């Protein structure tokens, strides 16, 4: 009995593992979505007065930098996807 996980994601972004470009596009889309979510969280955190907000902000900024660095090293420009 087949029951694929995350059916909505699989339908929206079919990945053909035997095709390099398909996998590359899928990875770019995933990373780009993660960066966008982290940037939104940063905006929210900057407006709060939480006691540890600065630590969380620094961590999110590092995560964003690493994800963007990975994308740049692998030639995944902002226009891809």
mmJSON file of the N, C-alpha and C atoms, coordinates in Angstrom:
{"data_MODEL":{"atom_site":{
"group_PDB":["ATOM","ATOM","ATOM","ATOM","ATOM","ATOM","ATOM","ATOM","ATOM","ATOM","ATOM","ATOM","ATOM","ATOM","ATOM","ATOM","ATOM","ATOM","ATOM","ATOM","ATOM","ATOM","ATOM","ATOM","ATOM","ATOM","ATOM","ATOM","ATOM","ATOM","ATOM","ATOM","ATOM","ATOM","ATOM","ATOM","ATOM","ATOM","ATOM","ATOM","ATOM","ATOM","ATOM","ATOM","ATOM","ATOM","ATOM","ATOM","ATOM","ATOM","ATOM","ATOM","ATOM","ATOM","ATOM","ATOM","ATOM","ATOM","ATOM","ATOM","ATOM","ATOM","ATOM","ATOM","ATOM","ATOM","ATOM","ATOM","ATOM","ATOM","ATOM","ATOM","ATOM","ATOM","ATOM","ATOM","ATOM","ATOM","ATOM","ATOM","ATOM","ATOM","ATOM","ATOM","ATOM","ATOM","ATOM","ATOM","ATOM","ATOM","ATOM","ATOM","ATOM","ATOM","ATOM","ATOM","ATOM","ATOM","ATOM","ATOM","ATOM","ATOM","ATOM","ATOM","ATOM","ATOM","ATOM","ATOM","ATOM","ATOM","ATOM","ATOM","ATOM","ATOM","ATOM","ATOM","ATOM","ATOM","ATOM","ATOM","ATOM","ATOM","ATOM","ATOM","ATOM","ATOM","ATOM","ATOM","ATOM","ATOM","ATOM","ATOM","ATOM","ATOM","ATOM","ATOM","ATOM","ATOM","ATOM","ATOM","ATOM","ATOM","ATOM","ATOM","ATOM","ATOM","ATOM","ATOM","ATOM","ATOM","ATOM","ATOM","ATOM","ATOM","ATOM","ATOM","ATOM","ATOM","ATOM","ATOM","ATOM","ATOM","ATOM","ATOM","ATOM","ATOM","ATOM","ATOM","ATOM","ATOM","ATOM","ATOM","ATOM","ATOM","ATOM","ATOM","ATOM","ATOM","ATOM","ATOM","ATOM","ATOM","ATOM","ATOM","ATOM","ATOM","ATOM","ATOM","ATOM","ATOM","ATOM","ATOM","ATOM","ATOM","ATOM","ATOM","ATOM","ATOM","ATOM","ATOM","ATOM","ATOM","ATOM","ATOM","ATOM","ATOM","ATOM","ATOM","ATOM","ATOM","ATOM","ATOM","ATOM","ATOM","ATOM","ATOM","ATOM","ATOM","ATOM","ATOM","ATOM","ATOM","ATOM","ATOM","ATOM","ATOM","ATOM","ATOM","ATOM","ATOM","ATOM","ATOM","ATOM","ATOM","ATOM","ATOM","ATOM","ATOM","ATOM","ATOM","ATOM","ATOM","ATOM"],
"id":[1,2,3,4,5,6,7,8,9,10,11,12,13,14,15,16,17,18,19,20,21,22,23,24,25,26,27,28,29,30,31,32,33,34,35,36,37,38,39,40,41,42,43,44,45,46,47,48,49,50,51,52,53,54,55,56,57,58,59,60,61,62,63,64,65,66,67,68,69,70,71,72,73,74,75,76,77,78,79,80,81,82,83,84,85,86,87,88,89,90,91,92,93,94,95,96,97,98,99,100,101,102,103,104,105,106,107,108,109,110,111,112,113,114,115,116,117,118,119,120,121,122,123,124,125,126,127,128,129,130,131,132,133,134,135,136,137,138,139,140,141,142,143,144,145,146,147,148,149,150,151,152,153,154,155,156,157,158,159,160,161,162,163,164,165,166,167,168,169,170,171,172,173,174,175,176,177,178,179,180,181,182,183,184,185,186,187,188,189,190,191,192,193,194,195,196,197,198,199,200,201,202,203,204,205,206,207,208,209,210,211,212,213,214,215,216,217,218,219,220,221,222,223,224,225,226,227,228,229,230,231,232,233,234,235,236,237,238,239,240,241,242,243],
"type_symbol":["N","C","C","N","C","C","N","C","C","N","C","C","N","C","C","N","C","C","N","C","C","N","C","C","N","C","C","N","C","C","N","C","C","N","C","C","N","C","C","N","C","C","N","C","C","N","C","C","N","C","C","N","C","C","N","C","C","N","C","C","N","C","C","N","C","C","N","C","C","N","C","C","N","C","C","N","C","C","N","C","C","N","C","C","N","C","C","N","C","C","N","C","C","N","C","C","N","C","C","N","C","C","N","C","C","N","C","C","N","C","C","N","C","C","N","C","C","N","C","C","N","C","C","N","C","C","N","C","C","N","C","C","N","C","C","N","C","C","N","C","C","N","C","C","N","C","C","N","C","C","N","C","C","N","C","C","N","C","C","N","C","C","N","C","C","N","C","C","N","C","C","N","C","C","N","C","C","N","C","C","N","C","C","N","C","C","N","C","C","N","C","C","N","C","C","N","C","C","N","C","C","N","C","C","N","C","C","N","C","C","N","C","C","N","C","C","N","C","C","N","C","C","N","C","C","N","C","C","N","C","C","N","C","C","N","C","C","N","C","C","N","C","C"],
"label_atom_id":["N","CA","C","N","CA","C","N","CA","C","N","CA","C","N","CA","C","N","CA","C","N","CA","C","N","CA","C","N","CA","C","N","CA","C","N","CA","C","N","CA","C","N","CA","C","N","CA","C","N","CA","C","N","CA","C","N","CA","C","N","CA","C","N","CA","C","N","CA","C","N","CA","C","N","CA","C","N","CA","C","N","CA","C","N","CA","C","N","CA","C","N","CA","C","N","CA","C","N","CA","C","N","CA","C","N","CA","C","N","CA","C","N","CA","C","N","CA","C","N","CA","C","N","CA","C","N","CA","C","N","CA","C","N","CA","C","N","CA","C","N","CA","C","N","CA","C","N","CA","C","N","CA","C","N","CA","C","N","CA","C","N","CA","C","N","CA","C","N","CA","C","N","CA","C","N","CA","C","N","CA","C","N","CA","C","N","CA","C","N","CA","C","N","CA","C","N","CA","C","N","CA","C","N","CA","C","N","CA","C","N","CA","C","N","CA","C","N","CA","C","N","CA","C","N","CA","C","N","CA","C","N","CA","C","N","CA","C","N","CA","C","N","CA","C","N","CA","C","N","CA","C","N","CA","C","N","CA","C","N","CA","C","N","CA","C","N","CA","C","N","CA","C","N","CA","C","N","CA","C","N","CA","C"],
"label_alt_id":[null,null,null,null,null,null,null,null,null,null,null,null,null,null,null,null,null,null,null,null,null,null,null,null,null,null,null,null,null,null,null,null,null,null,null,null,null,null,null,null,null,null,null,null,null,null,null,null,null,null,null,null,null,null,null,null,null,null,null,null,null,null,null,null,null,null,null,null,null,null,null,null,null,null,null,null,null,null,null,null,null,null,null,null,null,null,null,null,null,null,null,null,null,null,null,null,null,null,null,null,null,null,null,null,null,null,null,null,null,null,null,null,null,null,null,null,null,null,null,null,null,null,null,null,null,null,null,null,null,null,null,null,null,null,null,null,null,null,null,null,null,null,null,null,null,null,null,null,null,null,null,null,null,null,null,null,null,null,null,null,null,null,null,null,null,null,null,null,null,null,null,null,null,null,null,null,null,null,null,null,null,null,null,null,null,null,null,null,null,null,null,null,null,null,null,null,null,null,null,null,null,null,null,null,null,null,null,null,null,null,null,null,null,null,null,null,null,null,null,null,null,null,null,null,null,null,null,null,null,null,null,null,null,null,null,null,null,null,null,null,null,null,null],
"label_comp_id":["UNK","UNK","UNK","UNK","UNK","UNK","UNK","UNK","UNK","UNK","UNK","UNK","UNK","UNK","UNK","UNK","UNK","UNK","UNK","UNK","UNK","UNK","UNK","UNK","UNK","UNK","UNK","UNK","UNK","UNK","UNK","UNK","UNK","UNK","UNK","UNK","UNK","UNK","UNK","UNK","UNK","UNK","UNK","UNK","UNK","UNK","UNK","UNK","UNK","UNK","UNK","UNK","UNK","UNK","UNK","UNK","UNK","UNK","UNK","UNK","UNK","UNK","UNK","UNK","UNK","UNK","UNK","UNK","UNK","UNK","UNK","UNK","UNK","UNK","UNK","UNK","UNK","UNK","UNK","UNK","UNK","UNK","UNK","UNK","UNK","UNK","UNK","UNK","UNK","UNK","UNK","UNK","UNK","UNK","UNK","UNK","UNK","UNK","UNK","UNK","UNK","UNK","UNK","UNK","UNK","UNK","UNK","UNK","UNK","UNK","UNK","UNK","UNK","UNK","UNK","UNK","UNK","UNK","UNK","UNK","UNK","UNK","UNK","UNK","UNK","UNK","UNK","UNK","UNK","UNK","UNK","UNK","UNK","UNK","UNK","UNK","UNK","UNK","UNK","UNK","UNK","UNK","UNK","UNK","UNK","UNK","UNK","UNK","UNK","UNK","UNK","UNK","UNK","UNK","UNK","UNK","UNK","UNK","UNK","UNK","UNK","UNK","UNK","UNK","UNK","UNK","UNK","UNK","UNK","UNK","UNK","UNK","UNK","UNK","UNK","UNK","UNK","UNK","UNK","UNK","UNK","UNK","UNK","UNK","UNK","UNK","UNK","UNK","UNK","UNK","UNK","UNK","UNK","UNK","UNK","UNK","UNK","UNK","UNK","UNK","UNK","UNK","UNK","UNK","UNK","UNK","UNK","UNK","UNK","UNK","UNK","UNK","UNK","UNK","UNK","UNK","UNK","UNK","UNK","UNK","UNK","UNK","UNK","UNK","UNK","UNK","UNK","UNK","UNK","UNK","UNK","UNK","UNK","UNK","UNK","UNK","UNK","UNK","UNK","UNK","UNK","UNK","UNK"],
"label_asym_id":["A","A","A","A","A","A","A","A","A","A","A","A","A","A","A","A","A","A","A","A","A","A","A","A","A","A","A","A","A","A","A","A","A","A","A","A","A","A","A","A","A","A","A","A","A","A","A","A","A","A","A","A","A","A","A","A","A","A","A","A","A","A","A","A","A","A","A","A","A","A","A","A","A","A","A","A","A","A","A","A","A","A","A","A","A","A","A","A","A","A","A","A","A","A","A","A","A","A","A","A","A","A","A","A","A","A","A","A","A","A","A","A","A","A","A","A","A","A","A","A","A","A","A","A","A","A","A","A","A","A","A","A","A","A","A","A","A","A","A","A","A","A","A","A","A","A","A","A","A","A","A","A","A","A","A","A","A","A","A","A","A","A","A","A","A","A","A","A","A","A","A","A","A","A","A","A","A","A","A","A","A","A","A","A","A","A","A","A","A","A","A","A","A","A","A","A","A","A","A","A","A","A","A","A","A","A","A","A","A","A","A","A","A","A","A","A","A","A","A","A","A","A","A","A","A","A","A","A","A","A","A","A","A","A","A","A","A","A","A","A","A","A","A"],
"label_entity_id":["1","1","1","1","1","1","1","1","1","1","1","1","1","1","1","1","1","1","1","1","1","1","1","1","1","1","1","1","1","1","1","1","1","1","1","1","1","1","1","1","1","1","1","1","1","1","1","1","1","1","1","1","1","1","1","1","1","1","1","1","1","1","1","1","1","1","1","1","1","1","1","1","1","1","1","1","1","1","1","1","1","1","1","1","1","1","1","1","1","1","1","1","1","1","1","1","1","1","1","1","1","1","1","1","1","1","1","1","1","1","1","1","1","1","1","1","1","1","1","1","1","1","1","1","1","1","1","1","1","1","1","1","1","1","1","1","1","1","1","1","1","1","1","1","1","1","1","1","1","1","1","1","1","1","1","1","1","1","1","1","1","1","1","1","1","1","1","1","1","1","1","1","1","1","1","1","1","1","1","1","1","1","1","1","1","1","1","1","1","1","1","1","1","1","1","1","1","1","1","1","1","1","1","1","1","1","1","1","1","1","1","1","1","1","1","1","1","1","1","1","1","1","1","1","1","1","1","1","1","1","1","1","1","1","1","1","1","1","1","1","1","1","1"],
"label_seq_id":[1,1,1,2,2,2,3,3,3,4,4,4,5,5,5,6,6,6,7,7,7,8,8,8,9,9,9,10,10,10,11,11,11,12,12,12,13,13,13,14,14,14,15,15,15,16,16,16,17,17,17,18,18,18,19,19,19,20,20,20,21,21,21,22,22,22,23,23,23,24,24,24,25,25,25,26,26,26,27,27,27,28,28,28,29,29,29,30,30,30,31,31,31,32,32,32,33,33,33,34,34,34,35,35,35,36,36,36,37,37,37,38,38,38,39,39,39,40,40,40,41,41,41,42,42,42,43,43,43,44,44,44,45,45,45,46,46,46,47,47,47,48,48,48,49,49,49,50,50,50,51,51,51,52,52,52,53,53,53,54,54,54,55,55,55,56,56,56,57,57,57,58,58,58,59,59,59,60,60,60,61,61,61,62,62,62,63,63,63,64,64,64,65,65,65,66,66,66,67,67,67,68,68,68,69,69,69,70,70,70,71,71,71,72,72,72,73,73,73,74,74,74,75,75,75,76,76,76,77,77,77,78,78,78,79,79,79,80,80,80,81,81,81],
"pdbx_PDB_ins_code":[null,null,null,null,null,null,null,null,null,null,null,null,null,null,null,null,null,null,null,null,null,null,null,null,null,null,null,null,null,null,null,null,null,null,null,null,null,null,null,null,null,null,null,null,null,null,null,null,null,null,null,null,null,null,null,null,null,null,null,null,null,null,null,null,null,null,null,null,null,null,null,null,null,null,null,null,null,null,null,null,null,null,null,null,null,null,null,null,null,null,null,null,null,null,null,null,null,null,null,null,null,null,null,null,null,null,null,null,null,null,null,null,null,null,null,null,null,null,null,null,null,null,null,null,null,null,null,null,null,null,null,null,null,null,null,null,null,null,null,null,null,null,null,null,null,null,null,null,null,null,null,null,null,null,null,null,null,null,null,null,null,null,null,null,null,null,null,null,null,null,null,null,null,null,null,null,null,null,null,null,null,null,null,null,null,null,null,null,null,null,null,null,null,null,null,null,null,null,null,null,null,null,null,null,null,null,null,null,null,null,null,null,null,null,null,null,null,null,null,null,null,null,null,null,null,null,null,null,null,null,null,null,null,null,null,null,null,null,null,null,null,null,null],
"Cartn_x":[0.843,0.0,0.889,0.825,1.638,0.929,1.623,1.082,2.215,2.434,3.555,3.388,4.501,4.493,4.48,3.913,3.873,3.333,2.168,1.579,1.467,1.111,0.978,2.308,3.382,4.712,5.117,4.883,5.248,4.484,3.231,2.436,2.913,3.269,3.664,5.056,5.932,7.318,7.774,7.384,7.833,9.343,10.032,11.481,11.8,12.527,12.967,14.436,14.699,16.043,17.062,16.616,17.549,17.917,17.366,17.66,18.287,19.523,20.3,19.586,19.073,18.43,17.188,16.441,15.243,15.608,16.617,17.063,17.615,18.419,19.022,17.938,16.922,15.826,15.066,14.857,14.161,14.954,16.261,17.111,17.076,17.169,17.136,15.817,14.703,13.393,13.306,13.768,13.736,14.556,15.803,16.68,16.121,15.619,15.065,13.878,13.002,11.858,12.323,13.362,13.882,14.466,15.18,15.768,14.664,13.637,12.526,11.856,11.617,11.003,11.889,13.181,14.1,14.147,14.126,14.145,12.88,11.734,10.489,10.579,11.14,11.314,12.226,13.271,14.182,13.449,12.614,11.854,11.003,10.356,9.511,10.346,11.463,12.316,12.889,13.207,13.787,12.792,11.507,10.467,10.087,10.662,10.308,11.383,11.007,11.933,12.258,12.249,12.539,13.966,14.192,15.513,16.627,16.329,17.362,17.222,16.514,16.268,17.567,18.535,19.783,20.537,20.483,21.149,20.444,19.132,18.363,18.569,18.58,18.805,20.16,21.197,22.54,22.572,21.879,21.837,21.123,19.977,19.252,20.075,20.783,21.616,22.715,23.318,24.339,23.738,22.547,21.882,21.598,21.114,20.828,22.11,23.171,24.45,24.972,24.844,25.325,24.501,23.197,22.339,22.62,22.745,23.044,24.437,25.385,26.741,26.744,25.997,25.884,25.306,24.234,23.585,24.541,25.313,26.255,27.367,27.914,28.994,28.545,27.289,26.779,26.112,26.277,25.761,24.25,23.64,22.184,21.81,21.829,21.54,20.119,19.842,18.518,17.442,17.823,16.842,16.427,17.017,16.714,15.394,14.802,13.606,12.351],
"Cartn_y":[-1.174,0.0,1.239,2.042,3.245,4.43,5.115,6.343,7.353,8.144,9.098,10.166,10.505,11.568,12.918,13.906,15.273,15.309,14.787,14.695,16.056,17.082,18.425,18.911,18.665,19.096,18.302,17.004,16.168,16.568,16.967,17.381,18.725,19.632,20.965,20.978,20.11,20.099,18.679,18.152,16.794,16.785,15.861,15.765,14.482,14.61,13.454,13.238,12.27,12.076,11.692,11.236,10.875,12.078,13.227,14.426,15.485,15.822,16.751,18.092,18.645,19.959,19.933,18.844,18.735,18.743,17.976,17.936,19.286,19.883,21.191,22.245,22.252,23.208,22.975,21.705,21.378,21.873,21.64,22.097,23.611,24.276,25.74,26.242,25.663,26.08,25.885,24.74,24.462,25.478,25.693,26.635,28.047,28.433,29.771,29.972,28.978,29.054,29.178,28.417,28.472,29.851,30.429,31.759,32.796,32.719,33.67,33.572,32.339,32.157,32.717,32.453,32.965,34.492,35.086,36.548,37.157,36.491,36.965,36.878,35.781,35.637,36.727,37.043,38.112,39.436,39.754,41.004,41.045,39.927,39.854,39.998,39.297,39.342,40.73,41.439,42.778,43.749,43.445,44.304,43.914,42.826,42.373,42.778,42.746,43.069,41.819,40.666,39.415,39.435,38.826,38.886,38.241,37.208,36.515,36.749,37.778,38.044,38.244,38.922,39.191,37.906,36.923,35.638,34.906,34.91,34.232,34.935,36.252,37.019,36.673,36.638,36.297,34.887,33.97,32.59,32.512,33.167,33.172,33.827,34.901,35.562,34.629,33.866,32.885,31.808,31.336,30.308,30.827,32.046,32.651,32.783,33.275,33.431,32.097,31.057,29.743,29.189,29.347,28.86,29.625,30.947,31.753,31.433,31.195,30.824,29.501,28.531,27.246,27.433,28.214,28.445,29.135,30.066,30.794,29.859,29.055,28.132,27.133,26.731,25.751,26.395,27.706,28.392,28.466,28.553,28.645,30.106,30.882,32.312,32.596,33.858,34.254,34.142,34.063,33.968,32.562,31.585,30.189,29.773,28.729,28.166,28.33],
"Cartn_z":[0.0,0.0,0.0,-1.04,-1.154,-0.527,0.365,0.946,1.049,-0.013,-0.021,1.043,1.661,2.661,1.966,2.644,2.122,0.697,0.495,-0.832,-1.494,-0.737,-1.311,-1.856,-1.127,-1.578,-2.803,-2.786,-3.924,-5.182,-5.035,-6.177,-6.705,-5.818,-6.223,-6.849,-6.366,-6.827,-7.125,-8.25,-8.561,-8.818,-8.186,-8.332,-9.067,-10.146,-10.909,-10.588,-9.724,-9.206,-10.268,-11.402,-12.464,-13.333,-13.013,-13.796,-12.895,-13.181,-12.379,-12.2,-13.275,-13.2,-12.318,-12.357,-11.536,-10.052,-9.686,-8.294,-7.883,-8.737,-8.458,-8.241,-9.098,-8.949,-7.638,-7.305,-6.066,-4.851,-4.846,-3.739,-3.662,-4.818,-4.808,-4.23,-4.659,-4.149,-2.637,-2.161,-0.715,0.059,-0.386,0.307,0.249,-0.894,-1.04,-0.099,-0.007,0.911,2.36,2.724,4.087,4.396,3.446,3.644,3.819,3.008,3.105,4.477,4.941,6.268,7.376,7.304,8.325,8.31,7.121,7.029,7.634,7.447,8.074,9.591,10.086,11.533,12.086,11.328,11.761,11.908,10.932,11.001,12.259,12.556,13.753,15.019,15.071,16.264,16.513,15.458,15.621,16.25,16.127,16.701,18.126,18.636,19.984,20.986,22.239,23.322,24.144,23.516,24.212,24.75,25.905,26.536,25.707,24.948,24.179,22.679,22.302,20.875,20.111,20.698,19.974,19.643,20.544,20.286,19.148,19.176,18.132,16.794,16.793,15.565,14.97,15.799,15.309,14.728,15.371,14.881,13.538,13.424,12.152,11.048,11.37,10.36,9.864,10.779,10.376,9.494,9.859,9.056,7.649,7.564,6.256,5.451,6.078,5.378,4.859,5.657,5.235,4.083,4.161,3.08,1.784,1.888,0.703,0.169,1.068,0.648,-0.101,0.402,-0.276,-1.666,-1.75,-3.039,-4.007,-3.51,-4.374,-4.865,-3.942,-4.324,-5.377,-5.317,-6.262,-7.476,-7.627,-8.805,-8.854,-7.686,-7.619,-7.399,-8.464,-8.371,-7.97,-7.66,-7.193,-8.271,-9.531,-10.603,-10.946,-10.264,-10.561,-9.948,-10.453,-9.828,-10.574],
"occupancy":[1.0,1.0,1.0,1.0,1.0,1.0,1.0,1.0,1.0,1.0,1.0,1.0,1.0,1.0,1.0,1.0,1.0,1.0,1.0,1.0,1.0,1.0,1.0,1.0,1.0,1.0,1.0,1.0,1.0,1.0,1.0,1.0,1.0,1.0,1.0,1.0,1.0,1.0,1.0,1.0,1.0,1.0,1.0,1.0,1.0,1.0,1.0,1.0,1.0,1.0,1.0,1.0,1.0,1.0,1.0,1.0,1.0,1.0,1.0,1.0,1.0,1.0,1.0,1.0,1.0,1.0,1.0,1.0,1.0,1.0,1.0,1.0,1.0,1.0,1.0,1.0,1.0,1.0,1.0,1.0,1.0,1.0,1.0,1.0,1.0,1.0,1.0,1.0,1.0,1.0,1.0,1.0,1.0,1.0,1.0,1.0,1.0,1.0,1.0,1.0,1.0,1.0,1.0,1.0,1.0,1.0,1.0,1.0,1.0,1.0,1.0,1.0,1.0,1.0,1.0,1.0,1.0,1.0,1.0,1.0,1.0,1.0,1.0,1.0,1.0,1.0,1.0,1.0,1.0,1.0,1.0,1.0,1.0,1.0,1.0,1.0,1.0,1.0,1.0,1.0,1.0,1.0,1.0,1.0,1.0,1.0,1.0,1.0,1.0,1.0,1.0,1.0,1.0,1.0,1.0,1.0,1.0,1.0,1.0,1.0,1.0,1.0,1.0,1.0,1.0,1.0,1.0,1.0,1.0,1.0,1.0,1.0,1.0,1.0,1.0,1.0,1.0,1.0,1.0,1.0,1.0,1.0,1.0,1.0,1.0,1.0,1.0,1.0,1.0,1.0,1.0,1.0,1.0,1.0,1.0,1.0,1.0,1.0,1.0,1.0,1.0,1.0,1.0,1.0,1.0,1.0,1.0,1.0,1.0,1.0,1.0,1.0,1.0,1.0,1.0,1.0,1.0,1.0,1.0,1.0,1.0,1.0,1.0,1.0,1.0,1.0,1.0,1.0,1.0,1.0,1.0,1.0,1.0,1.0,1.0,1.0,1.0,1.0,1.0,1.0,1.0,1.0,1.0],
"B_iso_or_equiv":[0.0,0.0,0.0,0.0,0.0,0.0,0.0,0.0,0.0,0.0,0.0,0.0,0.0,0.0,0.0,0.0,0.0,0.0,0.0,0.0,0.0,0.0,0.0,0.0,0.0,0.0,0.0,0.0,0.0,0.0,0.0,0.0,0.0,0.0,0.0,0.0,0.0,0.0,0.0,0.0,0.0,0.0,0.0,0.0,0.0,0.0,0.0,0.0,0.0,0.0,0.0,0.0,0.0,0.0,0.0,0.0,0.0,0.0,0.0,0.0,0.0,0.0,0.0,0.0,0.0,0.0,0.0,0.0,0.0,0.0,0.0,0.0,0.0,0.0,0.0,0.0,0.0,0.0,0.0,0.0,0.0,0.0,0.0,0.0,0.0,0.0,0.0,0.0,0.0,0.0,0.0,0.0,0.0,0.0,0.0,0.0,0.0,0.0,0.0,0.0,0.0,0.0,0.0,0.0,0.0,0.0,0.0,0.0,0.0,0.0,0.0,0.0,0.0,0.0,0.0,0.0,0.0,0.0,0.0,0.0,0.0,0.0,0.0,0.0,0.0,0.0,0.0,0.0,0.0,0.0,0.0,0.0,0.0,0.0,0.0,0.0,0.0,0.0,0.0,0.0,0.0,0.0,0.0,0.0,0.0,0.0,0.0,0.0,0.0,0.0,0.0,0.0,0.0,0.0,0.0,0.0,0.0,0.0,0.0,0.0,0.0,0.0,0.0,0.0,0.0,0.0,0.0,0.0,0.0,0.0,0.0,0.0,0.0,0.0,0.0,0.0,0.0,0.0,0.0,0.0,0.0,0.0,0.0,0.0,0.0,0.0,0.0,0.0,0.0,0.0,0.0,0.0,0.0,0.0,0.0,0.0,0.0,0.0,0.0,0.0,0.0,0.0,0.0,0.0,0.0,0.0,0.0,0.0,0.0,0.0,0.0,0.0,0.0,0.0,0.0,0.0,0.0,0.0,0.0,0.0,0.0,0.0,0.0,0.0,0.0,0.0,0.0,0.0,0.0,0.0,0.0,0.0,0.0,0.0,0.0,0.0,0.0,0.0,0.0,0.0,0.0,0.0,0.0],
"pdbx_formal_charge":[null,null,null,null,null,null,null,null,null,null,null,null,null,null,null,null,null,null,null,null,null,null,null,null,null,null,null,null,null,null,null,null,null,null,null,null,null,null,null,null,null,null,null,null,null,null,null,null,null,null,null,null,null,null,null,null,null,null,null,null,null,null,null,null,null,null,null,null,null,null,null,null,null,null,null,null,null,null,null,null,null,null,null,null,null,null,null,null,null,null,null,null,null,null,null,null,null,null,null,null,null,null,null,null,null,null,null,null,null,null,null,null,null,null,null,null,null,null,null,null,null,null,null,null,null,null,null,null,null,null,null,null,null,null,null,null,null,null,null,null,null,null,null,null,null,null,null,null,null,null,null,null,null,null,null,null,null,null,null,null,null,null,null,null,null,null,null,null,null,null,null,null,null,null,null,null,null,null,null,null,null,null,null,null,null,null,null,null,null,null,null,null,null,null,null,null,null,null,null,null,null,null,null,null,null,null,null,null,null,null,null,null,null,null,null,null,null,null,null,null,null,null,null,null,null,null,null,null,null,null,null,null,null,null,null,null,null,null,null,null,null,null,null],
"auth_seq_id":[1,1,1,2,2,2,3,3,3,4,4,4,5,5,5,6,6,6,7,7,7,8,8,8,9,9,9,10,10,10,11,11,11,12,12,12,13,13,13,14,14,14,15,15,15,16,16,16,17,17,17,18,18,18,19,19,19,20,20,20,21,21,21,22,22,22,23,23,23,24,24,24,25,25,25,26,26,26,27,27,27,28,28,28,29,29,29,30,30,30,31,31,31,32,32,32,33,33,33,34,34,34,35,35,35,36,36,36,37,37,37,38,38,38,39,39,39,40,40,40,41,41,41,42,42,42,43,43,43,44,44,44,45,45,45,46,46,46,47,47,47,48,48,48,49,49,49,50,50,50,51,51,51,52,52,52,53,53,53,54,54,54,55,55,55,56,56,56,57,57,57,58,58,58,59,59,59,60,60,60,61,61,61,62,62,62,63,63,63,64,64,64,65,65,65,66,66,66,67,67,67,68,68,68,69,69,69,70,70,70,71,71,71,72,72,72,73,73,73,74,74,74,75,75,75,76,76,76,77,77,77,78,78,78,79,79,79,80,80,80,81,81,81],
"auth_comp_id":["UNK","UNK","UNK","UNK","UNK","UNK","UNK","UNK","UNK","UNK","UNK","UNK","UNK","UNK","UNK","UNK","UNK","UNK","UNK","UNK","UNK","UNK","UNK","UNK","UNK","UNK","UNK","UNK","UNK","UNK","UNK","UNK","UNK","UNK","UNK","UNK","UNK","UNK","UNK","UNK","UNK","UNK","UNK","UNK","UNK","UNK","UNK","UNK","UNK","UNK","UNK","UNK","UNK","UNK","UNK","UNK","UNK","UNK","UNK","UNK","UNK","UNK","UNK","UNK","UNK","UNK","UNK","UNK","UNK","UNK","UNK","UNK","UNK","UNK","UNK","UNK","UNK","UNK","UNK","UNK","UNK","UNK","UNK","UNK","UNK","UNK","UNK","UNK","UNK","UNK","UNK","UNK","UNK","UNK","UNK","UNK","UNK","UNK","UNK","UNK","UNK","UNK","UNK","UNK","UNK","UNK","UNK","UNK","UNK","UNK","UNK","UNK","UNK","UNK","UNK","UNK","UNK","UNK","UNK","UNK","UNK","UNK","UNK","UNK","UNK","UNK","UNK","UNK","UNK","UNK","UNK","UNK","UNK","UNK","UNK","UNK","UNK","UNK","UNK","UNK","UNK","UNK","UNK","UNK","UNK","UNK","UNK","UNK","UNK","UNK","UNK","UNK","UNK","UNK","UNK","UNK","UNK","UNK","UNK","UNK","UNK","UNK","UNK","UNK","UNK","UNK","UNK","UNK","UNK","UNK","UNK","UNK","UNK","UNK","UNK","UNK","UNK","UNK","UNK","UNK","UNK","UNK","UNK","UNK","UNK","UNK","UNK","UNK","UNK","UNK","UNK","UNK","UNK","UNK","UNK","UNK","UNK","UNK","UNK","UNK","UNK","UNK","UNK","UNK","UNK","UNK","UNK","UNK","UNK","UNK","UNK","UNK","UNK","UNK","UNK","UNK","UNK","UNK","UNK","UNK","UNK","UNK","UNK","UNK","UNK","UNK","UNK","UNK","UNK","UNK","UNK","UNK","UNK","UNK","UNK","UNK","UNK","UNK","UNK","UNK","UNK","UNK","UNK"],
"auth_asym_id":["A","A","A","A","A","A","A","A","A","A","A","A","A","A","A","A","A","A","A","A","A","A","A","A","A","A","A","A","A","A","A","A","A","A","A","A","A","A","A","A","A","A","A","A","A","A","A","A","A","A","A","A","A","A","A","A","A","A","A","A","A","A","A","A","A","A","A","A","A","A","A","A","A","A","A","A","A","A","A","A","A","A","A","A","A","A","A","A","A","A","A","A","A","A","A","A","A","A","A","A","A","A","A","A","A","A","A","A","A","A","A","A","A","A","A","A","A","A","A","A","A","A","A","A","A","A","A","A","A","A","A","A","A","A","A","A","A","A","A","A","A","A","A","A","A","A","A","A","A","A","A","A","A","A","A","A","A","A","A","A","A","A","A","A","A","A","A","A","A","A","A","A","A","A","A","A","A","A","A","A","A","A","A","A","A","A","A","A","A","A","A","A","A","A","A","A","A","A","A","A","A","A","A","A","A","A","A","A","A","A","A","A","A","A","A","A","A","A","A","A","A","A","A","A","A","A","A","A","A","A","A","A","A","A","A","A","A","A","A","A","A","A","A"],
"auth_atom_id":["N","CA","C","N","CA","C","N","CA","C","N","CA","C","N","CA","C","N","CA","C","N","CA","C","N","CA","C","N","CA","C","N","CA","C","N","CA","C","N","CA","C","N","CA","C","N","CA","C","N","CA","C","N","CA","C","N","CA","C","N","CA","C","N","CA","C","N","CA","C","N","CA","C","N","CA","C","N","CA","C","N","CA","C","N","CA","C","N","CA","C","N","CA","C","N","CA","C","N","CA","C","N","CA","C","N","CA","C","N","CA","C","N","CA","C","N","CA","C","N","CA","C","N","CA","C","N","CA","C","N","CA","C","N","CA","C","N","CA","C","N","CA","C","N","CA","C","N","CA","C","N","CA","C","N","CA","C","N","CA","C","N","CA","C","N","CA","C","N","CA","C","N","CA","C","N","CA","C","N","CA","C","N","CA","C","N","CA","C","N","CA","C","N","CA","C","N","CA","C","N","CA","C","N","CA","C","N","CA","C","N","CA","C","N","CA","C","N","CA","C","N","CA","C","N","CA","C","N","CA","C","N","CA","C","N","CA","C","N","CA","C","N","CA","C","N","CA","C","N","CA","C","N","CA","C","N","CA","C","N","CA","C","N","CA","C","N","CA","C","N","CA","C","N","CA","C","N","CA","C","N","CA","C"],
"pdbx_PDB_model_num":[1,1,1,1,1,1,1,1,1,1,1,1,1,1,1,1,1,1,1,1,1,1,1,1,1,1,1,1,1,1,1,1,1,1,1,1,1,1,1,1,1,1,1,1,1,1,1,1,1,1,1,1,1,1,1,1,1,1,1,1,1,1,1,1,1,1,1,1,1,1,1,1,1,1,1,1,1,1,1,1,1,1,1,1,1,1,1,1,1,1,1,1,1,1,1,1,1,1,1,1,1,1,1,1,1,1,1,1,1,1,1,1,1,1,1,1,1,1,1,1,1,1,1,1,1,1,1,1,1,1,1,1,1,1,1,1,1,1,1,1,1,1,1,1,1,1,1,1,1,1,1,1,1,1,1,1,1,1,1,1,1,1,1,1,1,1,1,1,1,1,1,1,1,1,1,1,1,1,1,1,1,1,1,1,1,1,1,1,1,1,1,1,1,1,1,1,1,1,1,1,1,1,1,1,1,1,1,1,1,1,1,1,1,1,1,1,1,1,1,1,1,1,1,1,1,1,1,1,1,1,1,1,1,1,1,1,1,1,1,1,1,1,1]
}}}
